[in-house]
């Protein structure tokens, strides 16, 4: 993850600002930035405080689809990416949004046109959907893409320890897969795709029998351990370590 952050910050995200804002511009709160946004012609109807950002700064979510974030402290070095911005991007991971960010504030908007509009008036840099996914762990991304509330027992994710579990994939009921086993199998197929699990690891997992006990494998920054029994299905634990 650090490599991804360094690669993006090297593009000059916080070195310069184009548009109406200057490096000296500062907003004391999200409400103040909302006022500036509206003075430029933007709409923030029914503004709601975003409490999930409370520990990092101020945030206002507008019913018009824009969220506005401010925080107090700029990064120590010009090339650093603020932790607050990383939190903003994490809040919106998996969403089709664009972010316009500077040293102590960020806009989260829907669509490229909206991002361009904000950028022209406030400066900063536009982060695309592909770019901001690099700010969060691959397990987080996979969970956002593959978790289904209807199958909430099939997939779990612990963000603190970067551990994901797949529970009961391909569980059998008699000679056929159970409904839960089918659902968890679909979830595991999605996770495999999102994490680009190597084919030899997929083959190892797919060929595991109940007599082999717990198996494990490592690749890149991932480790996996799993077991399989027809009555319980495939139960698999994935861990990710940022070695950068």
Beta strands, then each sheet from edge to edge (+ up, - down):
strand 1: 48-49
strand 2: 58-61
strand 3: 67-70
strand 4: 98-101
strand 5: 105-109
strand 6: 125-127
strand 7: 155-158
strand 8: 163-169
strand 9: 172-173
strand 10: 176-177
strand 11: 215-219
strand 12: 222-229
strand 13: 233-240
sheet 1: 1+ 2- 3+ 5- 4+ 6-
sheet 2: 7+ 8- 13+ 12- 11+
sheet 3: 9+ 10-
end
